[in-house]
Amino acid sequence: MFARSVWRCAGPARQSIRSYATEAPKSGSSSTPYIVGAAAVVAGYGGYSFLGNKSAASADAPSTKKEAEKLDKRAFTGGDQGFIDLKLKEAKDYNHNTKRFVFELPEADQLSGMNVASAIITKFKAADQEKPTIRPYTPISDPDEKGSIELLVKKYPNGPMSEHIHDMKPGDTLSMKGPIPKYPWEANKHEHITCVAGGTGITPMYQLIHTIFKNPNDKTKVSLIFGNVTEDDILLKEEFQKLERDFPQRFKAFYTVDKPPKDWPYGKGVITKELLKEVIPDSKSNNIKVFVCGPPGLYKAISGAKVSPTDQGELDGILKELGYSKDQVYKF
């Protein structure tokens, strides 16, 4: 069961945290060797490695003929595979600054090759750029979907990649490579997980949550705490509401916004210690995991920042104050 099925709005935050919208990198930096953001953390783009993980071949070694055939149909194979150009099939407005982009895989019967949890790297180079712009994103499409991959992209002022993608028209292409493995998931790996997200940090959480509830053999309980600036900034809310209806005993979402509308029934302000204490199972509970993803201010307040793609860093912030251990927390 959840810590509580309903919660009261938390009071003013004690922590000084900026709005939960992932900021775009400064316009002057087109190629970034280390990005902490909503989608992924990546290092060494030029050489592209699995950041200390096993190679694609060994990590995904097939145990059956069916699995081997499935691996043969992957568009993204990781390892030394270079960037591949995917054609934009469709772009749909999601809200005032976010769109859903569906890209075609090279073959109609191909799978993306994404695993859970993992991300892709996107790249483009404008004519007036000295270096290409490279950014990571976490797809929101089902890994088993054939023929396409879907990204949910928020447009940021002076965000070179998000502006470029938003300007794309059907038929245009975007270079991508992956998958970049993050947290390897298997059914019932944890009894209960809590996802703490801010802004577009929701995409890896959605990828993980969707995978859990898609699998009838996975009985993991899930809590989601999602902070945003306004109600309109909440991404994938309809999908989460459907999961709450379909799995009322196993999934609960908690929302909080900096600028709530009148009669807003959820949380107001940033994510607080009181809210985390109310939602996350006690740190002494068996086999729990807390996932964190969002802008730097959220990491600083909730868990402390990652040191590098292969180093989670020490646990800090509210989660440390509440008694959770480093092993109980994963920072996307």
Buried (B, 14 or more C-beta within 10 A) or exposed (E): EBBEEEBEBBEEBEBEBBBBBBBBBEEEEBBBEEBBBBBBBBBEBEEBBBBEBEEBEEBBEEEEEEEEEBBEBBBBBBBEBEBBEBBBBEBEEBEEBBBBBBBBBEEEEBBBBBBBBBBBBBBBBEEEEEEBBBBBBBBBBBBEBBBBBBBBBBBBEEBBBBBBBBEBEEEBBBBBBBBBBBBEBEEEBBBBBBBBBBBBBBBBBBBBBBBBBEBEEBEBBBBBBBBBBBBBBBBBBEEBEEBEEEBEEBBBBBBBBBBBEEEBEBBBBBBBBBBBBBBBBEBEEEEBBBBBBBBBBBBBBBBBBBEEBEEBBEBBBBBBEBEBEBEBBBBB
